């Protein structure tokens, strides 16, 4: 079995230091891969019930930070050795 870690690329935790720290720690702990969300835009308002949260609301709002997935993965690949 191979295990991976989701990188923090949305919301207040999204930033180069947090992303790199997460990727390096995943690599140190022996995880096989890191991944990230490819949602670079969200609707400003969602009227329907969101099934992935207890409140029914989307956790990350459209106006919060979003890191570009290709730039972020390039950054992580340049700074890690083994993690995919």
N, C-alpha and C positions, 0 to 999 in steps of 0.2 A: 504494500500500500504506500502511496506517496501522499504527503500532506503539504498544504500550502497555507499562506497567511495573506489576508486582505490588507492592502496598504491604505492608510488614511488619506484619501484624496478629495474628500468633500467636507465642507463645514469648517468649524473653528480649529479642528485638529489638522487640517490640510496645510502643509507647508514643507519646504525642502528638508528641514532638520528632522521633523517628525517622520517623514517618509523614509529618509535614509536610516534613522535610528531603528525603525521597525524592520526594514530590510536586513540590516546588519545583524540585528538580534535574531531574526528568523534564521539567517545563515549560521550564526554561532550555535543556535539550538539544534541545528540539523534538519530544519525544514527543507523540503525539496524545491519549493517554488513560492513566488509572491505573485499576487494578482491585484487588479484594481478595477473599479467600475469604469465603464466606457460612457457613462452618461455625462455629457459635458453641458447639457442644458436640461432644465426642468420647466414645466408649465408654471406660470406665476401663481395660479390658483387651481387647486384640485377640489372639485365639488363632490366627487364620489368617495365612498369609504375605501380607505387604503388598508388591505388585509395584513400587512406586515408590521403593524404597531397596535398596541392596546387601545390607543386613543382614536385610531382610524385615520390619523393625519400623517402625511409624509414627514419624516423626521428632519430632513434637510430642506431648507427653503431655497427657492430659485435665486435669491440675491446673495447667498453665501458663497464662499470660496470654492472653486472647482479647479483642480489641476488637470492640464491636458494629459491624456493617457500616453501618447507617444513620447512626449518630452519627458514625462515622469519615468517611464520605463527605460528610456535611454540614460537618464541620470542614474538610476539604480544599477543598470547593467555596467556602467562605467566605474561604479564604486564597490561592487561586490565581486566575488571570485567564483562561487559555485552555485548559488541559488539560481534557479531558472525563472 
